[in-house]
Amino acid sequence: MTRTPDPRELSARSADGSRLHIEVYGSEGAPAIVLIHGWTCSTLFWAAQIDALSADHRVIVYDQRGHGRSPAVGRGGYTTDALADDLEAVLGATLAPGEKAVLAGHSMGGMTLMAASARPAFREHAAAALLCSTGSSKLVAESRVVPMRPGRLRTRLTRLILGARAPLGPVTPVSKRILRYGTMGPGTAPDRVAACARIVHACPRAVRVAWSHVLGELDLDAGVGELRVPTAVVAGTADRLTPPVLARRLAERLPDCVGITELTGMGHMTPVEAPEAVTAVIRGLADDHLTTGRAAGNVTEESAV
């Protein structure tokens, strides 16, 4: 996985004082794209999209609280409201007043968009959105990580697996096979499995467990109805964590769904498994809903970031 070198590094303070690590790629004043990673990941997850999009866009990425270079928080600091607070802080730190951006979220990043959809900063800055490999509710009940028929037993076992407190340990051939089974399609290239394993294994155990409880009780259905900007949906047909049924429900409930893309054979980590396809959806949203003038709000380059 490549990465465009030398980002501009920033930080923002969320509503509760939590510090968030931010990286900005591309030219100041270019149309803005904000990429939001998911559970157990980091800014590294978006390497392919950063490399492809920063040539002609300003690409903004940040580490969700407790992930990457954003410090962990206290026990009560892991909530969907906190996800929304953090996104508002990042938008305020990186975009000029009135500046529009395409906002793309993967997994918990998509949930961040749903959690923030009625927030003032979201309404001010969102031109369009991508919900990638995500869902708004019933994640544990719909998950296919446990190969059993749907029901209470499968739900209970899935909850135990996702919330397991055991350390992931070093990346090994066995751990990569487990990760591929749970989060990626069976045909995913070994180097992409290895890249995801390095990212996921770097997530602190306490942070992973804390967020698993939030995801296990997730209910952001109301936020889907508030997501009133043009929104695309992407899902992998082999996704065991957030199966395509969740994406189809999103597409049905969104006020302005501009299309659902189901990627054959892909698992949960679609931006890494099928980077060109996911990048194309993001670029299409930017082409359709951002122009230099509209995106920058006619601000000067010095004030854009």
Helices and strands as residue ranges (DSSP letters): E 8-13, E 19-25, E 32-36, G 43-46, H 47-53, E 58-62, G 75-77, H 80-94, E 101-106, H 108-116, H 120-125, E 126-132, H 139-142, H 152-162, H 173-183, H 190-201, H 205-216, H 221-226, E 231-236, H 244-253, E 257-263, H 270-273, H 275-289, H 292-296, H 301-304
